[in-house]
Amino acid sequence: VFIAAHSLFNQATTCELLGLGYEHYNQLAQDNTSISVFRYDGQWKLMMWNAIPHLEMVAKGLPLAG
């Protein structure tokens, strides 16, 4: 499932999936266009948070697709 959303929605959803209290949402900083990955195997696990390697490629002038 792919979800594109604003950071507040992402932060609140992450708190819910990981069983964190909503008071922790502001500790989950997220850059624009970042990628986060979750896995579900009986419980949700955060596999990657706030990854931006695609932005580094753009900054270097490299194409995003081969």
C-alpha positions in Angstrom: 0.0 0.0 0.0 1.3 3.4 -0.9 0.1 6.5 1.0 1.0 10.0 0.0 0.0 12.5 2.7 1.0 15.5 4.8 3.4 15.1 7.7 0.8 15.6 10.4 -1.3 12.7 9.1 1.9 10.6 8.7 3.0 11.4 12.3 -0.4 10.6 13.8 -0.7 7.4 11.8 2.8 6.3 12.8 2.0 6.9 16.5 -1.1 4.7 16.1 0.6 1.9 14.2 3.5 1.7 16.7 1.4 2.1 19.8 2.9 5.4 20.8 0.9 8.1 22.5 -0.1 11.0 20.3 2.1 13.3 22.5 5.1 11.9 20.6 3.9 13.0 17.1 6.1 16.1 17.1 9.2 13.9 17.7 8.7 12.2 14.3 10.1 14.9 12.0 9.6 14.3 8.3 11.1 16.0 5.3 9.1 16.9 2.2 8.9 14.0 -0.2 10.6 11.6 2.2 9.9 7.9 2.1 9.0 5.8 5.2 8.4 2.0 5.1 6.4 -0.2 7.5 6.0 -3.9 7.6 3.2 -5.9 9.2 3.8 -9.4 10.5 1.3 -9.7 13.3 2.4 -6.2 14.5 3.6 -3.1 12.7 7.3 -2.5 12.5 9.0 0.7 11.2 11.6 -0.4 8.6 12.6 3.0 7.2 11.8 6.6 8.3 12.3 9.9 6.5 14.6 8.5 3.7 15.5 11.1 1.0 18.0 9.4 -1.3 15.9 10.4 -4.4 16.5 14.1 -3.4 20.2 13.6 -3.2 20.2 12.2 -6.8 18.2 15.3 -8.0 20.7 17.6 -6.2 23.6 15.9 -8.1 21.8 16.2 -11.4 21.4 12.5 -11.8 18.3 11.0 -13.4 15.8 9.3 -11.1 15.2 6.5 -13.6 17.7 4.5 -15.6 
